[in-house]
Amino acid sequence: MPKEEIYQAGSVRYLQFHHLQSAGLLHGFTLRQGGVSRPPYASLNMGLHVGDDEQAVRANRRLAAAALGYPAASVVVGEQVHGTLIAHATPELAGRGHASMTDALPGTDGLICTDPGVVLMAHAADCTILFFFDPVKRCIGLAHAGWRGAVAGMGPLMVEALLKLGCRPQNIRAALAPTIGPCCYQVGENVIEQVPQEWRAQVIHRAAAAYYFDLPELQRLQLQAAGIKAENLIKSDFCTACRPDLFYSYRAAGGQTGRMAGLISMKW
Protein backbone atom coordinates (compact mmCIF):
# COMPACT_ATOMS: atom_id res chain seq x y z
CA MET A 1 0.00 0.00 0.00
CA PRO A 2 1.50 3.38 -0.96
CA LYS A 3 2.17 5.75 1.92
CA GLU A 4 0.66 8.67 -0.03
CA GLU A 5 -1.71 8.80 -2.96
CA ILE A 6 -3.26 11.43 -5.22
CA TYR A 7 -7.06 11.44 -5.61
CA GLN A 8 -9.48 13.49 -7.68
CA ALA A 9 -13.01 14.70 -6.97
CA GLY A 10 -14.56 16.86 -9.65
CA SER A 11 -11.81 19.12 -10.95
CA VAL A 12 -9.86 19.09 -7.68
CA ARG A 13 -6.85 16.85 -7.08
CA TYR A 14 -5.50 16.27 -3.59
CA LEU A 15 -3.02 14.06 -1.80
CA GLN A 16 -3.75 11.87 1.22
CA PHE A 17 -1.57 9.83 3.56
CA HIS A 18 -2.65 6.24 4.11
CA HIS A 19 -2.12 6.20 7.89
CA LEU A 20 -4.45 9.20 8.24
CA GLN A 21 -7.24 7.59 6.23
CA SER A 22 -9.07 6.73 9.42
CA ALA A 23 -12.79 6.40 9.98
CA GLY A 24 -14.11 9.75 11.09
CA LEU A 25 -11.05 11.72 9.96
CA LEU A 26 -10.97 14.05 6.96
CA HIS A 27 -7.67 15.25 5.57
CA GLY A 28 -6.01 16.30 2.36
CA PHE A 29 -3.30 18.37 0.70
CA THR A 30 -4.55 20.19 -2.38
CA LEU A 31 -2.61 20.21 -5.64
CA ARG A 32 -2.51 23.19 -7.98
CA GLN A 33 -4.93 22.01 -10.68
CA GLY A 34 -8.69 22.32 -10.95
CA GLY A 35 -9.37 25.88 -9.82
CA VAL A 36 -10.27 29.22 -11.37
CA SER A 37 -7.24 31.42 -10.61
CA ARG A 38 -5.34 32.88 -13.55
CA PRO A 39 -1.54 32.90 -14.04
CA PRO A 40 0.73 33.21 -12.17
CA TYR A 41 -1.65 31.66 -9.62
CA ALA A 42 -3.25 29.07 -11.91
CA SER A 43 -5.29 27.44 -10.93
CA LEU A 44 -6.35 26.09 -7.48
CA ASN A 45 -4.65 28.79 -5.44
CA MET A 46 -5.81 28.48 -1.82
CA GLY A 47 -3.90 31.48 -0.46
CA LEU A 48 -5.67 34.80 0.12
CA HIS A 49 -2.43 36.59 0.97
CA VAL A 50 -0.43 36.27 -2.27
CA GLY A 51 -1.94 38.96 -4.53
CA ASP A 52 -4.45 36.77 -6.34
CA ASP A 53 -8.03 37.92 -6.93
CA GLU A 54 -9.80 37.17 -3.64
CA GLN A 55 -13.03 36.14 -5.36
CA ALA A 56 -11.10 33.49 -7.28
CA VAL A 57 -9.47 32.20 -4.10
CA ARG A 58 -12.84 31.98 -2.35
CA ALA A 59 -14.18 30.05 -5.34
CA ASN A 60 -11.18 27.71 -5.15
CA ARG A 61 -11.81 27.15 -1.45
CA ARG A 62 -15.42 26.27 -2.18
CA LEU A 63 -14.26 23.78 -4.82
CA ALA A 64 -11.86 22.17 -2.33
CA ALA A 65 -14.59 22.01 0.32
CA ALA A 66 -16.93 20.25 -2.09
CA ALA A 67 -14.21 17.83 -3.21
CA LEU A 68 -13.11 16.84 0.28
CA GLY A 69 -16.56 17.02 1.82
CA TYR A 70 -16.39 19.67 4.53
CA PRO A 71 -18.44 22.81 5.17
CA ALA A 72 -16.42 25.83 4.07
CA ALA A 73 -17.70 27.90 7.00
CA SER A 74 -16.05 25.50 9.49
CA VAL A 75 -12.47 26.33 8.45
CA VAL A 76 -9.98 27.96 10.85
CA VAL A 77 -6.81 29.54 9.41
CA GLY A 78 -3.76 31.04 11.11
CA GLU A 79 -2.00 34.17 9.88
CA GLN A 80 1.27 32.22 9.29
CA VAL A 81 4.22 34.46 10.13
CA HIS A 82 7.00 31.82 10.11
CA GLY A 83 6.79 31.62 13.89
CA THR A 84 5.90 28.92 16.41
CA LEU A 85 2.69 30.21 18.01
CA ILE A 86 0.11 27.43 18.37
CA ALA A 87 -3.61 28.12 18.87
CA HIS A 88 -6.35 25.79 20.14
CA ALA A 89 -9.08 25.92 17.49
CA THR A 90 -12.59 25.63 18.94
CA PRO A 91 -16.02 25.72 17.25
CA GLU A 92 -16.33 29.38 18.25
CA LEU A 93 -13.41 30.18 15.92
CA ALA A 94 -14.95 28.49 12.88
CA GLY A 95 -14.69 30.68 9.80
CA ARG A 96 -11.71 32.71 11.00
CA GLY A 97 -9.40 33.33 8.04
CA HIS A 98 -11.58 31.49 5.57
CA ALA A 99 -13.15 34.35 3.59
CA SER A 100 -10.53 36.96 4.46
CA MET A 101 -7.08 36.97 6.03
CA THR A 102 -8.06 40.01 8.09
CA ASP A 103 -9.61 37.77 10.74
CA ALA A 104 -7.15 34.85 10.55
CA LEU A 105 -5.76 33.91 13.96
CA PRO A 106 -2.99 36.50 14.45
CA GLY A 107 0.63 35.39 14.57
CA THR A 108 -0.40 31.73 14.39
CA ASP A 109 1.45 28.96 12.51
CA GLY A 110 0.13 25.92 14.38
CA LEU A 111 -3.40 24.73 15.19
CA ILE A 112 -4.62 21.98 17.50
CA CYS A 113 -8.19 20.82 18.02
CA THR A 114 -10.26 18.37 20.06
CA ASP A 115 -13.69 19.19 18.62
CA PRO A 116 -15.28 17.36 15.70
CA GLY A 117 -16.45 19.50 12.82
CA VAL A 118 -13.71 22.13 13.04
CA VAL A 119 -11.56 22.15 9.88
CA LEU A 120 -7.94 23.23 10.30
CA MET A 121 -6.30 24.78 7.23
CA ALA A 122 -2.71 25.84 6.49
CA HIS A 123 -1.01 27.00 3.28
CA ALA A 124 2.38 26.45 1.70
CA ALA A 125 4.38 26.61 -1.53
CA ASP A 126 7.71 24.98 -0.51
CA CYS A 127 7.34 25.18 3.28
CA THR A 128 6.18 22.08 5.14
CA ILE A 129 2.64 21.47 6.32
CA LEU A 130 2.70 19.04 9.24
CA PHE A 131 -0.36 16.87 9.99
CA PHE A 132 -1.06 15.28 13.39
CA PHE A 133 -3.75 12.86 14.58
CA ASP A 134 -4.15 10.90 17.81
CA PRO A 135 -6.85 8.26 17.20
CA VAL A 136 -6.91 7.31 20.90
CA LYS A 137 -7.39 10.76 22.43
CA ARG A 138 -9.15 12.11 19.31
CA CYS A 139 -6.97 15.17 18.80
CA ILE A 140 -5.72 16.73 15.58
CA GLY A 141 -3.10 19.29 14.68
CA LEU A 142 -1.85 21.16 11.63
CA ALA A 143 1.22 23.38 11.34
CA HIS A 144 3.12 25.47 8.81
CA ALA A 145 6.92 25.45 9.02
CA GLY A 146 9.48 26.88 6.65
CA TRP A 147 13.14 26.85 7.58
CA ARG A 148 12.61 29.41 10.35
CA GLY A 149 9.80 27.44 11.93
CA ALA A 150 11.67 24.17 11.54
CA VAL A 151 14.90 25.32 13.18
CA ALA A 152 12.80 26.87 15.96
CA GLY A 153 11.25 23.44 16.59
CA MET A 154 7.69 23.82 15.35
CA GLY A 155 7.23 20.05 15.03
CA PRO A 156 8.29 19.19 18.60
CA LEU A 157 6.28 22.16 19.90
CA MET A 158 3.18 20.74 18.20
CA VAL A 159 3.82 17.39 19.87
CA GLU A 160 4.24 19.17 23.21
CA ALA A 161 0.93 20.99 22.71
CA LEU A 162 -0.83 17.70 21.94
CA LEU A 163 0.67 16.07 25.03
CA LYS A 164 -0.83 18.87 27.14
CA LEU A 165 -4.22 17.77 25.80
CA GLY A 166 -3.58 14.26 27.11
CA CYS A 167 -2.12 12.64 24.00
CA ARG A 168 0.73 10.15 24.22
CA PRO A 169 3.56 10.40 21.68
CA GLN A 170 3.38 6.71 20.82
CA ASN A 171 -0.23 7.18 19.67
CA ILE A 172 0.30 10.26 17.51
CA ARG A 173 0.37 9.80 13.75
CA ALA A 174 2.18 12.52 11.82
CA ALA A 175 2.77 13.36 8.17
CA LEU A 176 4.95 15.87 6.35
CA ALA A 177 3.30 17.16 3.17
CA PRO A 178 5.20 17.80 -0.07
CA THR A 179 8.00 20.30 0.59
CA ILE A 180 10.94 21.69 -1.34
CA GLY A 181 13.57 18.95 -1.21
CA PRO A 182 17.36 18.89 -0.79
CA CYS A 183 17.66 18.55 -4.56
CA CYS A 184 16.44 22.13 -4.99
CA TYR A 185 16.76 24.00 -1.69
CA GLN A 186 20.08 25.83 -1.90
CA VAL A 187 20.86 27.83 1.25
CA GLY A 188 23.54 30.13 2.61
CA GLU A 189 25.40 30.44 5.87
CA ASN A 190 22.57 32.48 7.41
CA VAL A 191 20.38 29.36 7.31
CA ILE A 192 23.05 26.75 7.96
CA GLU A 193 24.25 28.35 11.19
CA GLN A 194 20.73 28.20 12.62
CA VAL A 195 20.19 24.49 11.95
CA PRO A 196 20.59 22.57 15.22
CA GLN A 197 24.15 21.28 15.45
CA GLU A 198 23.06 17.75 16.36
CA TRP A 199 21.38 17.29 12.96
CA ARG A 200 23.36 19.64 10.74
CA ALA A 201 25.51 16.94 9.14
CA GLN A 202 22.41 14.91 8.27
CA VAL A 203 20.41 17.70 6.67
CA ILE A 204 22.98 20.04 5.09
CA HIS A 205 24.61 18.62 1.96
CA ARG A 206 27.31 20.12 -0.21
CA ALA A 207 27.28 19.87 -4.00
CA ALA A 208 30.07 21.63 -5.87
CA ALA A 209 30.35 25.05 -4.24
CA ALA A 210 26.76 25.14 -2.95
CA TYR A 211 24.94 23.90 0.14
CA TYR A 212 21.51 22.27 0.09
CA PHE A 213 19.09 21.89 2.99
CA ASP A 214 16.90 18.83 3.58
CA LEU A 215 14.05 20.64 5.31
CA PRO A 216 11.63 17.70 5.58
CA GLU A 217 14.35 15.39 6.91
CA LEU A 218 15.15 17.84 9.71
CA GLN A 219 11.51 17.80 10.72
CA ARG A 220 11.32 14.02 10.54
CA LEU A 221 14.34 13.76 12.86
CA GLN A 222 12.83 16.30 15.25
CA LEU A 223 9.49 14.51 15.42
CA GLN A 224 11.12 11.15 16.11
CA ALA A 225 13.21 12.77 18.85
CA ALA A 226 9.95 14.11 20.29
CA GLY A 227 8.62 10.56 20.60
CA ILE A 228 6.73 9.96 17.35
CA LYS A 229 7.26 6.34 16.30
CA ALA A 230 8.91 5.82 12.92
CA GLU A 231 6.01 3.64 11.79
CA ASN A 232 3.57 6.46 12.63
CA LEU A 233 5.46 9.11 10.65
CA ILE A 234 5.22 9.67 6.90
CA LYS A 235 7.42 12.07 4.95
CA SER A 236 6.19 12.79 1.43
CA ASP A 237 8.49 11.79 -1.42
CA PHE A 238 7.46 14.78 -3.55
CA CYS A 239 9.61 17.89 -3.98
CA THR A 240 7.44 20.93 -4.70
CA ALA A 241 10.12 22.63 -6.80
CA CYS A 242 10.66 19.55 -8.98
CA ARG A 243 6.98 19.12 -9.87
CA PRO A 244 5.48 22.39 -11.17
CA ASP A 245 2.81 20.28 -12.84
CA LEU A 246 1.48 19.32 -9.41
CA PHE A 247 2.57 21.95 -6.92
CA TYR A 248 3.20 25.63 -6.41
CA SER A 249 6.82 26.44 -5.55
CA TYR A 250 7.74 29.90 -4.28
CA ARG A 251 11.39 29.36 -5.09
CA ALA A 252 10.93 27.78 -8.52
CA ALA A 253 8.47 30.50 -9.54
CA GLY A 254 10.70 33.32 -8.38
CA GLY A 255 8.33 34.41 -5.64
CA GLN A 256 4.98 35.08 -7.31
CA THR A 257 2.79 31.99 -7.16
CA GLY A 258 -0.17 30.38 -5.44
CA ARG A 259 -0.43 28.16 -2.39
CA MET A 260 -1.52 24.60 -1.71
CA ALA A 261 -3.59 23.93 1.39
CA GLY A 262 -3.41 21.25 4.03
CA LEU A 263 -6.70 20.41 5.73
CA ILE A 264 -7.65 18.13 8.60
CA SER A 265 -10.85 17.63 10.60
CA MET A 266 -12.55 15.06 12.80
CA LYS A 267 -15.97 14.37 11.32
CA TRP A 268 -17.44 13.04 14.57
C-alpha positions as CSV (number, residue, x, y, z in Angstrom):
1,M,0.0,0.0,0.0
2,P,1.5,3.4,-1.0
3,K,2.2,5.8,1.9
4,E,0.7,8.7,0.0
5,E,-1.7,8.8,-3.0
6,I,-3.3,11.4,-5.2
7,Y,-7.1,11.4,-5.6
8,Q,-9.5,13.5,-7.7
9,A,-13.0,14.7,-7.0
10,G,-14.6,16.9,-9.6
11,S,-11.8,19.1,-10.9
12,V,-9.9,19.1,-7.7
13,R,-6.9,16.9,-7.1
14,Y,-5.5,16.3,-3.6
15,L,-3.0,14.1,-1.8
16,Q,-3.7,11.9,1.2
17,F,-1.6,9.8,3.6
18,H,-2.7,6.2,4.1
19,H,-2.1,6.2,7.9
20,L,-4.5,9.2,8.2
21,Q,-7.2,7.6,6.2
22,S,-9.1,6.7,9.4
23,A,-12.8,6.4,10.0
24,G,-14.1,9.7,11.1
25,L,-11.0,11.7,10.0
26,L,-11.0,14.1,7.0
27,H,-7.7,15.2,5.6
28,G,-6.0,16.3,2.4
29,F,-3.3,18.4,0.7
30,T,-4.6,20.2,-2.4
31,L,-2.6,20.2,-5.6
32,R,-2.5,23.2,-8.0
33,Q,-4.9,22.0,-10.7
34,G,-8.7,22.3,-10.9
35,G,-9.4,25.9,-9.8
36,V,-10.3,29.2,-11.4
37,S,-7.2,31.4,-10.6
38,R,-5.3,32.9,-13.5
39,P,-1.5,32.9,-14.0
40,P,0.7,33.2,-12.2
41,Y,-1.6,31.7,-9.6
42,A,-3.2,29.1,-11.9
43,S,-5.3,27.4,-10.9
44,L,-6.4,26.1,-7.5
45,N,-4.6,28.8,-5.4
46,M,-5.8,28.5,-1.8
47,G,-3.9,31.5,-0.5
48,L,-5.7,34.8,0.1
49,H,-2.4,36.6,1.0
50,V,-0.4,36.3,-2.3
51,G,-1.9,39.0,-4.5
52,D,-4.5,36.8,-6.3
53,D,-8.0,37.9,-6.9
54,E,-9.8,37.2,-3.6
55,Q,-13.0,36.1,-5.4
56,A,-11.1,33.5,-7.3
57,V,-9.5,32.2,-4.1
58,R,-12.8,32.0,-2.3
59,A,-14.2,30.0,-5.3
60,N,-11.2,27.7,-5.2
61,R,-11.8,27.2,-1.5
62,R,-15.4,26.3,-2.2
63,L,-14.3,23.8,-4.8
64,A,-11.9,22.2,-2.3
65,A,-14.6,22.0,0.3
66,A,-16.9,20.2,-2.1
67,A,-14.2,17.8,-3.2
68,L,-13.1,16.8,0.3
69,G,-16.6,17.0,1.8
70,Y,-16.4,19.7,4.5
71,P,-18.4,22.8,5.2
72,A,-16.4,25.8,4.1
73,A,-17.7,27.9,7.0
74,S,-16.0,25.5,9.5
75,V,-12.5,26.3,8.5
76,V,-10.0,28.0,10.8
77,V,-6.8,29.5,9.4
78,G,-3.8,31.0,11.1
79,E,-2.0,34.2,9.9
80,Q,1.3,32.2,9.3
81,V,4.2,34.5,10.1
82,H,7.0,31.8,10.1
83,G,6.8,31.6,13.9
84,T,5.9,28.9,16.4
85,L,2.7,30.2,18.0
86,I,0.1,27.4,18.4
87,A,-3.6,28.1,18.9
88,H,-6.4,25.8,20.1
89,A,-9.1,25.9,17.5
90,T,-12.6,25.6,18.9
91,P,-16.0,25.7,17.3
92,E,-16.3,29.4,18.2
93,L,-13.4,30.2,15.9
94,A,-14.9,28.5,12.9
95,G,-14.7,30.7,9.8
96,R,-11.7,32.7,11.0
97,G,-9.4,33.3,8.0
98,H,-11.6,31.5,5.6
99,A,-13.1,34.4,3.6
100,S,-10.5,37.0,4.5
101,M,-7.1,37.0,6.0
102,T,-8.1,40.0,8.1
103,D,-9.6,37.8,10.7
104,A,-7.2,34.9,10.6
105,L,-5.8,33.9,14.0
106,P,-3.0,36.5,14.4
107,G,0.6,35.4,14.6
108,T,-0.4,31.7,14.4
109,D,1.4,29.0,12.5
110,G,0.1,25.9,14.4
111,L,-3.4,24.7,15.2
112,I,-4.6,22.0,17.5
113,C,-8.2,20.8,18.0
114,T,-10.3,18.4,20.1
115,D,-13.7,19.2,18.6
116,P,-15.3,17.4,15.7
117,G,-16.5,19.5,12.8
118,V,-13.7,22.1,13.0
119,V,-11.6,22.2,9.9
120,L,-7.9,23.2,10.3
121,M,-6.3,24.8,7.2
122,A,-2.7,25.8,6.5
123,H,-1.0,27.0,3.3
124,A,2.4,26.4,1.7
125,A,4.4,26.6,-1.5
126,D,7.7,25.0,-0.5
127,C,7.3,25.2,3.3
128,T,6.2,22.1,5.1
129,I,2.6,21.5,6.3
130,L,2.7,19.0,9.2
131,F,-0.4,16.9,10.0
132,F,-1.1,15.3,13.4
133,F,-3.7,12.9,14.6
134,D,-4.2,10.9,17.8
135,P,-6.9,8.3,17.2
136,V,-6.9,7.3,20.9
137,K,-7.4,10.8,22.4
138,R,-9.1,12.1,19.3
139,C,-7.0,15.2,18.8
140,I,-5.7,16.7,15.6
141,G,-3.1,19.3,14.7
142,L,-1.9,21.2,11.6
143,A,1.2,23.4,11.3
144,H,3.1,25.5,8.8
145,A,6.9,25.4,9.0
146,G,9.5,26.9,6.7
147,W,13.1,26.9,7.6
148,R,12.6,29.4,10.4
149,G,9.8,27.4,11.9
150,A,11.7,24.2,11.5
151,V,14.9,25.3,13.2
152,A,12.8,26.9,16.0
153,G,11.2,23.4,16.6
154,M,7.7,23.8,15.4
155,G,7.2,20.0,15.0
156,P,8.3,19.2,18.6
157,L,6.3,22.2,19.9
158,M,3.2,20.7,18.2
159,V,3.8,17.4,19.9
160,E,4.2,19.2,23.2
161,A,0.9,21.0,22.7
162,L,-0.8,17.7,21.9
163,L,0.7,16.1,25.0
164,K,-0.8,18.9,27.1
165,L,-4.2,17.8,25.8
166,G,-3.6,14.3,27.1
167,C,-2.1,12.6,24.0
168,R,0.7,10.2,24.2
169,P,3.6,10.4,21.7
170,Q,3.4,6.7,20.8
171,N,-0.2,7.2,19.7
172,I,0.3,10.3,17.5
173,R,0.4,9.8,13.8
174,A,2.2,12.5,11.8
175,A,2.8,13.4,8.2
176,L,4.9,15.9,6.4
177,A,3.3,17.2,3.2
178,P,5.2,17.8,-0.1
179,T,8.0,20.3,0.6
180,I,10.9,21.7,-1.3
181,G,13.6,19.0,-1.2
182,P,17.4,18.9,-0.8
183,C,17.7,18.6,-4.6
184,C,16.4,22.1,-5.0
185,Y,16.8,24.0,-1.7
186,Q,20.1,25.8,-1.9
187,V,20.9,27.8,1.3
188,G,23.5,30.1,2.6
189,E,25.4,30.4,5.9
190,N,22.6,32.5,7.4
191,V,20.4,29.4,7.3
192,I,23.1,26.7,8.0
193,E,24.3,28.4,11.2
194,Q,20.7,28.2,12.6
195,V,20.2,24.5,11.9
196,P,20.6,22.6,15.2
197,Q,24.2,21.3,15.4
198,E,23.1,17.8,16.4
199,W,21.4,17.3,13.0
200,R,23.4,19.6,10.7
201,A,25.5,16.9,9.1
202,Q,22.4,14.9,8.3
203,V,20.4,17.7,6.7
204,I,23.0,20.0,5.1
205,H,24.6,18.6,2.0
206,R,27.3,20.1,-0.2
207,A,27.3,19.9,-4.0
208,A,30.1,21.6,-5.9
209,A,30.3,25.1,-4.2
210,A,26.8,25.1,-2.9
211,Y,24.9,23.9,0.1
212,Y,21.5,22.3,0.1
213,F,19.1,21.9,3.0
214,D,16.9,18.8,3.6
215,L,14.1,20.6,5.3
216,P,11.6,17.7,5.6
217,E,14.3,15.4,6.9
218,L,15.1,17.8,9.7
219,Q,11.5,17.8,10.7
220,R,11.3,14.0,10.5
221,L,14.3,13.8,12.9
222,Q,12.8,16.3,15.2
223,L,9.5,14.5,15.4
224,Q,11.1,11.2,16.1
225,A,13.2,12.8,18.8
226,A,9.9,14.1,20.3
227,G,8.6,10.6,20.6
228,I,6.7,10.0,17.3
229,K,7.3,6.3,16.3
230,A,8.9,5.8,12.9
231,E,6.0,3.6,11.8
232,N,3.6,6.5,12.6
233,L,5.5,9.1,10.6
234,I,5.2,9.7,6.9
235,K,7.4,12.1,4.9
236,S,6.2,12.8,1.4
237,D,8.5,11.8,-1.4
238,F,7.5,14.8,-3.6
239,C,9.6,17.9,-4.0
240,T,7.4,20.9,-4.7
241,A,10.1,22.6,-6.8
242,C,10.7,19.5,-9.0
243,R,7.0,19.1,-9.9
244,P,5.5,22.4,-11.2
245,D,2.8,20.3,-12.8
246,L,1.5,19.3,-9.4
247,F,2.6,22.0,-6.9
248,Y,3.2,25.6,-6.4
249,S,6.8,26.4,-5.6
250,Y,7.7,29.9,-4.3
251,R,11.4,29.4,-5.1
252,A,10.9,27.8,-8.5
253,A,8.5,30.5,-9.5
254,G,10.7,33.3,-8.4
255,G,8.3,34.4,-5.6
256,Q,5.0,35.1,-7.3
257,T,2.8,32.0,-7.2
258,G,-0.2,30.4,-5.4
259,R,-0.4,28.2,-2.4
260,M,-1.5,24.6,-1.7
261,A,-3.6,23.9,1.4
262,G,-3.4,21.2,4.0
263,L,-6.7,20.4,5.7
264,I,-7.6,18.1,8.6
265,S,-10.8,17.6,10.6
266,M,-12.6,15.1,12.8
267,K,-16.0,14.4,11.3
268,W,-17.4,13.0,14.6
